[in-house]
Amino acid sequence: MLQESGFPGVRLMNYITFRSGAAFVLALLFAIFVGRSVINRLQKMQVGEIIRDLDLEGQLKKTGTPTMGGVIIIAAIVIPCLLVGNLTNLYMLLMLLATVWFGLIGFLDDWMKLRKHNKDGIKGKYKIIGQVGIALVVAVTMNLSPEMTIVENSEVISAETNRVEEVIYHSTDIKSPQTTIPFVKNNNFNYSWLTSWMGDYAETGGWIVFFLITIFLVSATSNGANLNDGLDGMTAGLSAIAGVALAVMAYLGGNIIYSAYLNIMYVPASEELVVYMSAFVGALIGFLWYNASPAQVFMGDTGSLTLGGVIAVFAILIHKELLLPILCALFYIEDLSVILQVAYFKRTGGRRIFKMTPLHHHFQKDAGLVDALIQRPLRAIPEQKIVTRFWIIGIILAAITFVTLKIR
């Protein structure tokens, strides 16, 4: 083994923090230096974004900008993980599988739009089938694999002060459909509680509920990130913010000392996911070198479907999936804005709630240009300001997500 060779510094590879830092740096450098070559290649292939005239400020200037830049992000994630990640760790393998899986869905969608001149890309039902497929792979693996377990935590209450004296962990690992929920005293929630009426089959019912929630969150988060991808740098920045938050959660939940301090369940072997998420964040920051306004490349569906999907899968693997509605609220709001707009449009015969959806485009239009229930802001907001404000909201949501772990 390389670690036993005596080569100077090689023992540093035994430390999660060192390998995570290495993954971050490698991903960042790959995205910046190799990304330039990929962009040049996309330009030669004439893989340029087709822009519809939606009467948005600066929109038509983006016509012809290379798209499908998500391949830069995917490669910058996968290659560092192959180099410094533990490829015997099932958590790491599932994340790499999810990355490639979502990337293929997005790549086919972009290819259909650009090379086959099909403006709709892959039919929506096929995207959903692909998203449901990887969600089931993840959920079933968590259910069946003996390597993917949790260690339950319990509070020891002082009889004198009626306060938590210490947090102890059970002596054995268990297989259970449990997760972390915010704003409650005992934040371990077993999905079997929802199916307690099934008696002896309550645990099986709990896993079924877990499967359904996994499918919903993976699909909603992936599609939400896809809808959010409309302004230079916004989705990459929001995903990086969520990635940092999830990396910290994985580190805390994979360390029995820190998980005891926060009174959250301990997930053995999940600390390897910190290496993956470090590469994820490094790849996004490197991609922003070219994707920040004015963008030299767009990620396309290749990137956006992948980003949302892997964020959801990562949260599920560390048993923090029910924190996603807080952490990724902006993605879900983008989903909801489109659903509400379409439903209201059909119901009223052509009226709108927002000036335009997905929601970020609502802020790019002047009031009075369309008949909408919500006209504010009256003047269009510059794209860079919208992106920056969304990033600020993303940081606030990430902070709130952490605060929920200590609010009881």
Buried (B, 14 or more C-beta within 10 A) or exposed (E): EEEEEEEEEEBEBEEBEBBBBBBBBBBBBBBBEBBBEBBEEBBEEEBBBEBEEEEBEEBEEBEEBBBBBBBBBBBBBBBBBEEBBBEEBBBBBBBBBBBBBBBBBBBBBBBBBBEEEEEEBBEEEEBBEBBBBBBBBBBEBBBEEEEBBBBBBEBEEEEEEEEEEEBEBEEEBEBBBBBBBBEEEEBBBBBBEBBEEBEEEBBEBBBBBBBEBBBBBBBBBBBBBBBBBBBBBBBBBBBBBBBBBBBBBBBBBBBBEBBBEBBBBBBBBBBBBBBBBBBBBBBBBBBBBBBBBEBBBBBBBBBBBBBBBBBBBBBBBBBBBBBBBBBBBBBBBBBBBBEBBEEBBEEEEEEBBBBBBBBBBBBBBBBEEBEBEEBEBEEBBBBBEBBBBBBEBBBEBBEBBBEBBEEE
